[in-house]
Amino acid sequence: MQVYTGKNDGVREKEQGLQVVKDMACHQYGCRRGVITDNFFTIYEPANFLLTKNMTLIGKLRKNKHEIP
């Protein structure tokens, strides 16, 4: 687990939401459990990743997300 304190070496991190979800759920892979997130972390990549690990993702969505049909 790592602490995010802002930009890393002056550069904004990419895919931060995916990395945080991976770090938080890594000890529960394959346990058929769910992860509950807020709107920042409720995106396609973490949901798809957790699905491959036999887990689910529940979270709040905003209507401006481009993944939502």
PDB file of N, CA, C and O in Angstrom, chain B, residues numbered from 101:
ATOM      1  N   MET B 101       0.853  -1.166   0.000  1.00  0.00           N
ATOM      2  CA  MET B 101       0.000   0.000   0.000  1.00  0.00           C
ATOM      3  C   MET B 101       0.896   1.226   0.000  1.00  0.00           C
ATOM      4  O   MET B 101       1.880   1.285   0.738  1.00  0.00           O
ATOM      5  N   GLN B 102       0.558   2.195  -0.822  1.00  0.00           N
ATOM      6  CA  GLN B 102       1.350   3.407  -0.891  1.00  0.00           C
ATOM      7  C   GLN B 102       0.478   4.628  -0.645  1.00  0.00           C
ATOM      8  O   GLN B 102      -0.716   4.624  -0.944  1.00  0.00           O
ATOM      9  N   VAL B 103       1.068   5.639  -0.115  1.00  0.00           N
ATOM     10  CA  VAL B 103       0.359   6.878   0.169  1.00  0.00           C
ATOM     11  C   VAL B 103       0.547   7.816  -1.015  1.00  0.00           C
ATOM     12  O   VAL B 103       1.670   8.016  -1.477  1.00  0.00           O
ATOM     13  N   TYR B 104      -0.538   8.389  -1.506  1.00  0.00           N
ATOM     14  CA  TYR B 104      -0.463   9.341  -2.604  1.00  0.00           C
ATOM     15  C   TYR B 104      -0.450  10.740  -2.021  1.00  0.00           C
ATOM     16  O   TYR B 104      -1.403  11.151  -1.359  1.00  0.00           O
ATOM     17  N   THR B 105       0.606  11.460  -2.258  1.00  0.00           N
ATOM     18  CA  THR B 105       0.750  12.794  -1.673  1.00  0.00           C
ATOM     19  C   THR B 105       0.697  13.900  -2.722  1.00  0.00           C
ATOM     20  O   THR B 105       1.091  15.031  -2.438  1.00  0.00           O
ATOM     21  N   GLY B 106       0.231  13.606  -3.895  1.00  0.00           N
ATOM     22  CA  GLY B 106       0.166  14.588  -4.974  1.00  0.00           C
ATOM     23  C   GLY B 106       0.899  14.075  -6.187  1.00  0.00           C
ATOM     24  O   GLY B 106       0.936  12.871  -6.440  1.00  0.00           O
ATOM     25  N   LYS B 107       1.472  14.970  -6.923  1.00  0.00           N
ATOM     26  CA  LYS B 107       2.213  14.569  -8.118  1.00  0.00           C
ATOM     27  C   LYS B 107       3.492  13.847  -7.732  1.00  0.00           C
ATOM     28  O   LYS B 107       4.148  14.191  -6.748  1.00  0.00           O
ATOM     29  N   ASN B 108       3.827  12.853  -8.515  1.00  0.00           N
ATOM     30  CA  ASN B 108       5.033  12.074  -8.278  1.00  0.00           C
ATOM     31  C   ASN B 108       6.139  12.608  -9.189  1.00  0.00           C
ATOM     32  O   ASN B 108       6.052  12.456 -10.408  1.00  0.00           O
ATOM     33  N   ASP B 109       7.159  13.220  -8.632  1.00  0.00           N
ATOM     34  CA  ASP B 109       8.253  13.843  -9.387  1.00  0.00           C
ATOM     35  C   ASP B 109       7.747  14.902 -10.360  1.00  0.00           C
ATOM     36  O   ASP B 109       8.291  15.056 -11.453  1.00  0.00           O
ATOM     37  N   GLY B 110       6.712  15.625  -9.965  1.00  0.00           N
ATOM     38  CA  GLY B 110       6.169  16.693 -10.787  1.00  0.00           C
ATOM     39  C   GLY B 110       5.262  16.229 -11.912  1.00  0.00           C
ATOM     40  O   GLY B 110       4.790  17.049 -12.700  1.00  0.00           O
ATOM     41  N   VAL B 111       5.008  14.927 -12.002  1.00  0.00           N
ATOM     42  CA  VAL B 111       4.176  14.368 -13.064  1.00  0.00           C
ATOM     43  C   VAL B 111       2.939  13.735 -12.440  1.00  0.00           C
ATOM     44  O   VAL B 111       3.029  13.012 -11.447  1.00  0.00           O
ATOM     45  N   ARG B 112       1.780  14.018 -13.038  1.00  0.00           N
ATOM     46  CA  ARG B 112       0.534  13.455 -12.552  1.00  0.00           C
ATOM     47  C   ARG B 112       0.475  11.963 -12.867  1.00  0.00           C
ATOM     48  O   ARG B 112       0.781  11.549 -13.985  1.00  0.00           O
ATOM     49  N   GLU B 113       0.082  11.154 -11.880  1.00  0.00           N
ATOM     50  CA  GLU B 113      -0.005   9.714 -12.075  1.00  0.00           C
ATOM     51  C   GLU B 113      -1.188   9.367 -12.962  1.00  0.00           C
ATOM     52  O   GLU B 113      -2.235  10.011 -12.891  1.00  0.00           O
ATOM     53  N   LYS B 114      -1.023   8.350 -13.798  1.00  0.00           N
ATOM     54  CA  LYS B 114      -2.105   7.859 -14.643  1.00  0.00           C
ATOM     55  C   LYS B 114      -2.612   6.546 -14.088  1.00  0.00           C
ATOM     56  O   LYS B 114      -1.864   5.794 -13.461  1.00  0.00           O
ATOM     57  N   GLU B 115      -3.884   6.273 -14.319  1.00  0.00           N
ATOM     58  CA  GLU B 115      -4.555   5.058 -13.853  1.00  0.00           C
ATOM     59  C   GLU B 115      -4.438   4.901 -12.335  1.00  0.00           C
ATOM     60  O   GLU B 115      -4.247   3.796 -11.829  1.00  0.00           O
ATOM     61  N   GLN B 116      -4.554   6.001 -11.633  1.00  0.00           N
ATOM     62  CA  GLN B 116      -4.456   5.972 -10.179  1.00  0.00           C
ATOM     63  C   GLN B 116      -5.611   5.190  -9.564  1.00  0.00           C
ATOM     64  O   GLN B 116      -5.415   4.459  -8.593  1.00  0.00           O
ATOM     65  N   GLY B 117      -6.814   5.337 -10.121  1.00  0.00           N
ATOM     66  CA  GLY B 117      -7.970   4.617  -9.590  1.00  0.00           C
ATOM     67  C   GLY B 117      -7.810   3.119  -9.676  1.00  0.00           C
ATOM     68  O   GLY B 117      -8.140   2.403  -8.730  1.00  0.00           O
ATOM     69  N   LEU B 118      -7.312   2.638 -10.787  1.00  0.00           N
ATOM     70  CA  LEU B 118      -7.089   1.203 -10.963  1.00  0.00           C
ATOM     71  C   LEU B 118      -6.061   0.696  -9.962  1.00  0.00           C
ATOM     72  O   LEU B 118      -6.253  -0.362  -9.362  1.00  0.00           O
ATOM     73  N   GLN B 119      -4.981   1.429  -9.775  1.00  0.00           N
ATOM     74  CA  GLN B 119      -3.933   0.990  -8.857  1.00  0.00           C
ATOM     75  C   GLN B 119      -4.420   0.953  -7.413  1.00  0.00           C
ATOM     76  O   GLN B 119      -4.061   0.041  -6.668  1.00  0.00           O
ATOM     77  N   VAL B 120      -5.220   1.915  -7.011  1.00  0.00           N
ATOM     78  CA  VAL B 120      -5.741   1.938  -5.638  1.00  0.00           C
ATOM     79  C   VAL B 120      -6.669   0.753  -5.402  1.00  0.00           C
ATOM     80  O   VAL B 120      -6.586   0.106  -4.358  1.00  0.00           O
ATOM     81  N   VAL B 121      -7.551   0.459  -6.357  1.00  0.00           N
ATOM     82  CA  VAL B 121      -8.464  -0.680  -6.209  1.00  0.00           C
ATOM     83  C   VAL B 121      -7.676  -1.982  -6.155  1.00  0.00           C
ATOM     84  O   VAL B 121      -8.002  -2.860  -5.355  1.00  0.00           O
ATOM     85  N   LYS B 122      -6.652  -2.129  -6.982  1.00  0.00           N
ATOM     86  CA  LYS B 122      -5.814  -3.334  -6.952  1.00  0.00           C
ATOM     87  C   LYS B 122      -5.138  -3.495  -5.595  1.00  0.00           C
ATOM     88  O   LYS B 122      -5.119  -4.590  -5.031  1.00  0.00           O
ATOM     89  N   ASP B 123      -4.582  -2.401  -5.071  1.00  0.00           N
ATOM     90  CA  ASP B 123      -3.886  -2.458  -3.784  1.00  0.00           C
ATOM     91  C   ASP B 123      -4.824  -2.808  -2.637  1.00  0.00           C
ATOM     92  O   ASP B 123      -4.460  -3.572  -1.743  1.00  0.00           O
ATOM     93  N   MET B 124      -6.021  -2.254  -2.661  1.00  0.00           N
ATOM     94  CA  MET B 124      -6.957  -2.480  -1.561  1.00  0.00           C
ATOM     95  C   MET B 124      -7.569  -3.882  -1.582  1.00  0.00           C
ATOM     96  O   MET B 124      -7.890  -4.430  -0.528  1.00  0.00           O
ATOM     97  N   ALA B 125      -7.732  -4.464  -2.772  1.00  0.00           N
ATOM     98  CA  ALA B 125      -8.431  -5.743  -2.882  1.00  0.00           C
ATOM     99  C   ALA B 125      -7.492  -6.929  -3.065  1.00  0.00           C
ATOM    100  O   ALA B 125      -7.966  -8.061  -3.174  1.00  0.00           O
ATOM    101  N   CYS B 126      -6.191  -6.715  -3.103  1.00  0.00           N
ATOM    102  CA  CYS B 126      -5.261  -7.795  -3.446  1.00  0.00           C
ATOM    103  C   CYS B 126      -5.314  -8.967  -2.472  1.00  0.00           C
ATOM    104  O   CYS B 126      -5.082 -10.104  -2.886  1.00  0.00           O
ATOM    105  N   HIS B 127      -5.601  -8.741  -1.232  1.00  0.00           N
ATOM    106  CA  HIS B 127      -5.629  -9.832  -0.265  1.00  0.00           C
ATOM    107  C   HIS B 127      -6.943 -10.617  -0.294  1.00  0.00           C
ATOM    108  O   HIS B 127      -7.090 -11.593   0.442  1.00  0.00           O
ATOM    109  N   GLN B 128      -7.898 -10.208  -1.131  1.00  0.00           N
ATOM    110  CA  GLN B 128      -9.189 -10.892  -1.200  1.00  0.00           C
ATOM    111  C   GLN B 128      -9.464 -11.502  -2.571  1.00  0.00           C
ATOM    112  O   GLN B 128     -10.599 -11.902  -2.832  1.00  0.00           O
ATOM    113  N   TYR B 129      -8.482 -11.589  -3.446  1.00  0.00           N
ATOM    114  CA  TYR B 129      -8.699 -12.151  -4.771  1.00  0.00           C
ATOM    115  C   TYR B 129      -9.238 -13.577  -4.666  1.00  0.00           C
ATOM    116  O   TYR B 129      -8.733 -14.385  -3.887  1.00  0.00           O
ATOM    117  N   GLY B 130     -10.250 -13.871  -5.446  1.00  0.00           N
ATOM    118  CA  GLY B 130     -10.814 -15.214  -5.492  1.00  0.00           C
ATOM    119  C   GLY B 130     -11.750 -15.555  -4.353  1.00  0.00           C
ATOM    120  O   GLY B 130     -12.208 -16.695  -4.274  1.00  0.00           O
ATOM    121  N   CYS B 131     -12.054 -14.629  -3.474  1.00  0.00           N
ATOM    122  CA  CYS B 131     -12.908 -14.910  -2.315  1.00  0.00           C
ATOM    123  C   CYS B 131     -14.383 -14.651  -2.591  1.00  0.00           C
ATOM    124  O   CYS B 131     -15.210 -14.760  -1.685  1.00  0.00           O
ATOM    125  N   ARG B 132     -14.724 -14.309  -3.837  1.00  0.00           N
ATOM    126  CA  ARG B 132     -16.112 -14.011  -4.215  1.00  0.00           C
ATOM    127  C   ARG B 132     -16.696 -12.898  -3.353  1.00  0.00           C
ATOM    128  O   ARG B 132     -17.834 -12.990  -2.893  1.00  0.00           O
ATOM    129  N   ARG B 133     -15.930 -11.875  -3.144  1.00  0.00           N
ATOM    130  CA  ARG B 133     -16.384 -10.715  -2.385  1.00  0.00           C
ATOM    131  C   ARG B 133     -16.534  -9.529  -3.302  1.00  0.00           C
ATOM    132  O   ARG B 133     -16.131  -9.570  -4.464  1.00  0.00           O
ATOM    133  N   GLY B 134     -17.111  -8.479  -2.777  1.00  0.00           N
ATOM    134  CA  GLY B 134     -17.301  -7.274  -3.559  1.00  0.00           C
ATOM    135  C   GLY B 134     -16.518  -6.101  -3.000  1.00  0.00           C
ATOM    136  O   GLY B 134     -16.146  -6.081  -1.827  1.00  0.00           O
ATOM    137  N   VAL B 135     -16.278  -5.135  -3.853  1.00  0.00           N
ATOM    138  CA  VAL B 135     -15.593  -3.905  -3.475  1.00  0.00           C
ATOM    139  C   VAL B 135     -16.573  -2.764  -3.706  1.00  0.00           C
ATOM    140  O   VAL B 135     -17.190  -2.680  -4.767  1.00  0.00           O
ATOM    141  N   ILE B 136     -16.718  -1.893  -2.726  1.00  0.00           N
ATOM    142  CA  ILE B 136     -17.610  -0.744  -2.845  1.00  0.00           C
ATOM    143  C   ILE B 136     -16.743   0.505  -2.974  1.00  0.00           C
ATOM    144  O   ILE B 136     -15.843   0.738  -2.167  1.00  0.00           O
ATOM    145  N   THR B 137     -17.030   1.310  -4.010  1.00  0.00           N
ATOM    146  CA  THR B 137     -16.211   2.481  -4.284  1.00  0.00           C
ATOM    147  C   THR B 137     -17.080   3.724  -4.431  1.00  0.00           C
ATOM    148  O   THR B 137     -18.300   3.638  -4.565  1.00  0.00           O
ATOM    149  N   ASP B 138     -16.422   4.877  -4.404  1.00  0.00           N
ATOM    150  CA  ASP B 138     -17.132   6.128  -4.693  1.00  0.00           C
ATOM    151  C   ASP B 138     -17.019   6.407  -6.193  1.00  0.00           C
ATOM    152  O   ASP B 138     -16.501   5.577  -6.940  1.00  0.00           O
ATOM    153  N   ASN B 139     -17.493   7.553  -6.629  1.00  0.00           N
ATOM    154  CA  ASN B 139     -17.564   7.831  -8.057  1.00  0.00           C
ATOM    155  C   ASN B 139     -16.194   7.969  -8.725  1.00  0.00           C
ATOM    156  O   ASN B 139     -16.095   7.757  -9.934  1.00  0.00           O
ATOM    157  N   PHE B 140     -15.154   8.310  -8.002  1.00  0.00           N
ATOM    158  CA  PHE B 140     -13.824   8.434  -8.606  1.00  0.00           C
ATOM    159  C   PHE B 140     -13.268   7.086  -9.047  1.00  0.00           C
ATOM    160  O   PHE B 140     -12.606   6.995 -10.081  1.00  0.00           O
ATOM    161  N   PHE B 141     -13.532   6.044  -8.273  1.00  0.00           N
ATOM    162  CA  PHE B 141     -12.973   4.729  -8.547  1.00  0.00           C
ATOM    163  C   PHE B 141     -13.923   3.819  -9.318  1.00  0.00           C
ATOM    164  O   PHE B 141     -13.528   2.716  -9.697  1.00  0.00           O
ATOM    165  N   THR B 142     -15.152   4.240  -9.562  1.00  0.00           N
ATOM    166  CA  THR B 142     -16.110   3.426 -10.294  1.00  0.00           C
ATOM    167  C   THR B 142     -15.930   3.685 -11.789  1.00  0.00           C
ATOM    168  O   THR B 142     -16.643   4.489 -12.389  1.00  0.00           O
ATOM    169  N   ILE B 143     -14.966   2.990 -12.368  1.00  0.00           N
ATOM    170  CA  ILE B 143     -14.688   3.092 -13.797  1.00  0.00           C
ATOM    171  C   ILE B 143     -14.530   1.686 -14.362  1.00  0.00           C
ATOM    172  O   ILE B 143     -14.496   0.709 -13.614  1.00  0.00           O
ATOM    173  N   TYR B 144     -14.435   1.593 -15.657  1.00  0.00           N
ATOM    174  CA  TYR B 144     -14.438   0.294 -16.330  1.00  0.00           C
ATOM    175  C   TYR B 144     -13.234  -0.569 -15.971  1.00  0.00           C
ATOM    176  O   TYR B 144     -13.399  -1.761 -15.712  1.00  0.00           O
ATOM    177  N   GLU B 145     -12.046  -0.011 -15.949  1.00  0.00           N
ATOM    178  CA  GLU B 145     -10.836  -0.804 -15.754  1.00  0.00           C
ATOM    179  C   GLU B 145     -10.816  -1.570 -14.427  1.00  0.00           C
ATOM    180  O   GLU B 145     -10.555  -2.773 -14.438  1.00  0.00           O
ATOM    181  N   PRO B 146     -11.082  -0.922 -13.278  1.00  0.00           N
ATOM    182  CA  PRO B 146     -11.105  -1.702 -12.034  1.00  0.00           C
ATOM    183  C   PRO B 146     -12.217  -2.755 -12.006  1.00  0.00           C
ATOM    184  O   PRO B 146     -12.023  -3.853 -11.486  1.00  0.00           O
ATOM    185  N   ALA B 147     -13.379  -2.417 -12.567  1.00  0.00           N
ATOM    186  CA  ALA B 147     -14.484  -3.380 -12.575  1.00  0.00           C
ATOM    187  C   ALA B 147     -14.117  -4.601 -13.404  1.00  0.00           C
ATOM    188  O   ALA B 147     -14.376  -5.731 -12.990  1.00  0.00           O
ATOM    189  N   ASN B 148     -13.525  -4.389 -14.554  1.00  0.00           N
ATOM    190  CA  ASN B 148     -13.131  -5.499 -15.410  1.00  0.00           C
ATOM    191  C   ASN B 148     -12.013  -6.323 -14.761  1.00  0.00           C
ATOM    192  O   ASN B 148     -12.023  -7.551 -14.842  1.00  0.00           O
ATOM    193  N   PHE B 149     -11.055  -5.656 -14.121  1.00  0.00           N
ATOM    194  CA  PHE B 149      -9.975  -6.360 -13.440  1.00  0.00           C
ATOM    195  C   PHE B 149     -10.513  -7.235 -12.312  1.00  0.00           C
ATOM    196  O   PHE B 149     -10.117  -8.393 -12.184  1.00  0.00           O
ATOM    197  N   LEU B 150     -11.416  -6.689 -11.493  1.00  0.00           N
ATOM    198  CA  LEU B 150     -11.964  -7.458 -10.381  1.00  0.00           C
ATOM    199  C   LEU B 150     -12.808  -8.617 -10.878  1.00  0.00           C
ATOM    200  O   LEU B 150     -12.858  -9.662 -10.229  1.00  0.00           O
ATOM    201  N   LEU B 151     -13.473  -8.456 -12.018  1.00  0.00           N
ATOM    202  CA  LEU B 151     -14.250  -9.552 -12.592  1.00  0.00           C
ATOM    203  C   LEU B 151     -13.347 -10.722 -12.961  1.00  0.00           C
ATOM    204  O   LEU B 151     -13.743 -11.877 -12.803  1.00  0.00           O
ATOM    205  N   THR B 152     -12.147 -10.446 -13.447  1.00  0.00           N
ATOM    206  CA  THR B 152     -11.206 -11.525 -13.764  1.00  0.00           C
ATOM    207  C   THR B 152     -10.715 -12.231 -12.505  1.00  0.00           C
ATOM    208  O   THR B 152     -10.269 -13.377 -12.566  1.00  0.00           O
ATOM    209  N   LYS B 153     -10.795 -11.551 -11.372  1.00  0.00           N
ATOM    210  CA  LYS B 153     -10.381 -12.132 -10.087  1.00  0.00           C
ATOM    211  C   LYS B 153     -11.562 -12.708  -9.312  1.00  0.00           C
ATOM    212  O   LYS B 153     -11.440 -13.000  -8.122  1.00  0.00           O
ATOM    213  N   ASN B 154     -12.710 -12.874  -9.984  1.00  0.00           N
ATOM    214  CA  ASN B 154     -13.912 -13.456  -9.382  1.00  0.00           C
ATOM    215  C   ASN B 154     -14.465 -12.580  -8.258  1.00  0.00           C
ATOM    216  O   ASN B 154     -14.908 -13.083  -7.226  1.00  0.00           O
ATOM    217  N   MET B 155     -14.434 -11.267  -8.474  1.00  0.00           N
ATOM    218  CA  MET B 155     -14.951 -10.306  -7.512  1.00  0.00           C
ATOM    219  C   MET B 155     -15.890  -9.337  -8.232  1.00  0.00           C
ATOM    220  O   MET B 155     -15.927  -9.300  -9.462  1.00  0.00           O
ATOM    221  N   THR B 156     -16.640  -8.563  -7.468  1.00  0.00           N
ATOM    222  CA  THR B 156     -17.553  -7.589  -8.051  1.00  0.00           C
ATOM    223  C   THR B 156     -17.187  -6.188  -7.576  1.00  0.00           C
ATOM    224  O   THR B 156     -16.463  -6.012  -6.596  1.00  0.00           O
ATOM    225  N   LEU B 157     -17.707  -5.198  -8.295  1.00  0.00           N
ATOM    226  CA  LEU B 157     -17.487  -3.803  -7.935  1.00  0.00           C
ATOM    227  C   LEU B 157     -18.838  -3.112  -7.897  1.00  0.00           C
ATOM    228  O   LEU B 157     -19.601  -3.171  -8.861  1.00  0.00           O
ATOM    229  N   ILE B 158     -19.132  -2.458  -6.786  1.00  0.00           N
ATOM    230  CA  ILE B 158     -20.356  -1.686  -6.630  1.00  0.00           C
ATOM    231  C   ILE B 158     -19.932  -0.255  -6.339  1.00  0.00           C
ATOM    232  O   ILE B 158     -19.072  -0.011  -5.493  1.00  0.00           O
ATOM    233  N   GLY B 159     -20.541   0.686  -7.047  1.00  0.00           N
ATOM    234  CA  GLY B 159     -20.151   2.056  -6.803  1.00  0.00           C
ATOM    235  C   GLY B 159     -21.095   3.064  -7.413  1.00  0.00           C
ATOM    236  O   GLY B 159     -21.946   2.734  -8.238  1.00  0.00           O
ATOM    237  N   LYS B 160     -20.928   4.279  -6.995  1.00  0.00           N
ATOM    238  CA  LYS B 160     -21.719   5.385  -7.485  1.00  0.00           C
ATOM    239  C   LYS B 160     -21.188   5.811  -8.847  1.00  0.00           C
ATOM    240  O   LYS B 160     -19.976   5.872  -9.054  1.00  0.00           O
ATOM    241  N   LEU B 161     -22.089   6.103  -9.772  1.00  0.00           N
ATOM    242  CA  LEU B 161     -21.702   6.528 -11.111  1.00  0.00           C
ATOM    243  C   LEU B 161     -22.111   7.967 -11.347  1.00  0.00           C
ATOM    244  O   LEU B 161     -23.115   8.435 -10.810  1.00  0.00           O
ATOM    245  N   ARG B 162     -21.340   8.657 -12.142  1.00  0.00           N
ATOM    246  CA  ARG B 162     -21.727   9.978 -12.621  1.00  0.00           C
ATOM    247  C   ARG B 162     -22.099   9.855 -14.083  1.00  0.00           C
ATOM    248  O   ARG B 162     -21.530   9.030 -14.798  1.00  0.00           O
ATOM    249  N   LYS B 163     -23.026  10.647 -14.533  1.00  0.00           N
ATOM    250  CA  LYS B 163     -23.499  10.513 -15.898  1.00  0.00           C
ATOM    251  C   LYS B 163     -22.501  11.024 -16.934  1.00  0.00           C
ATOM    252  O   LYS B 163     -22.728  10.845 -18.130  1.00  0.00           O
ATOM    253  N   ASN B 164     -21.413  11.647 -16.517  1.00  0.00           N
ATOM    254  CA  ASN B 164     -20.431  12.126 -17.483  1.00  0.00           C
ATOM    255  C   ASN B 164     -19.335  11.106 -17.799  1.00  0.00           C
ATOM    256  O   ASN B 164     -18.403  11.430 -18.535  1.00  0.00           O
ATOM    257  N   LYS B 165     -19.418   9.899 -17.269  1.00  0.00           N
ATOM    258  CA  LYS B 165     -18.428   8.874 -17.578  1.00  0.00           C
ATOM    259  C   LYS B 165     -18.646   8.356 -18.988  1.00  0.00           C
ATOM    260  O   LYS B 165     -19.776   8.047 -19.367  1.00  0.00           O
ATOM    261  N   HIS B 166     -17.577   8.257 -19.771  1.00  0.00           N
ATOM    262  CA  HIS B 166     -17.717   7.859 -21.161  1.00  0.00           C
ATOM    263  C   HIS B 166     -17.968   6.353 -21.318  1.00  0.00           C
ATOM    264  O   HIS B 166     -18.345   5.918 -22.407  1.00  0.00           O
ATOM    265  N   GLU B 167     -17.772   5.549 -20.271  1.00  0.00           N
ATOM    266  CA  GLU B 167     -18.009   4.114 -20.352  1.00  0.00           C
ATOM    267  C   GLU B 167     -19.491   3.752 -20.259  1.00  0.00           C
ATOM    268  O   GLU B 167     -19.889   2.648 -20.631  1.00  0.00           O
ATOM    269  N   ILE B 168     -20.299   4.677 -19.765  1.00  0.00           N
ATOM    270  CA  ILE B 168     -21.722   4.409 -19.568  1.00  0.00           C
ATOM    271  C   ILE B 168     -22.469   4.613 -20.874  1.00  0.00           C
ATOM    272  O   ILE B 168     -22.355   5.672 -21.492  1.00  0.00           O
ATOM    273  N   PRO B 169     -23.241   3.602 -21.309  1.00  0.00           N
ATOM    274  CA  PRO B 169     -24.009   3.765 -22.564  1.00  0.00           C
ATOM    275  C   PRO B 169     -25.127   4.779 -22.409  1.00  0.00           C
ATOM    276  O   PRO B 169     -25.864   5.036 -23.361  1.00  0.00           O
TER     277      PRO B 169
END
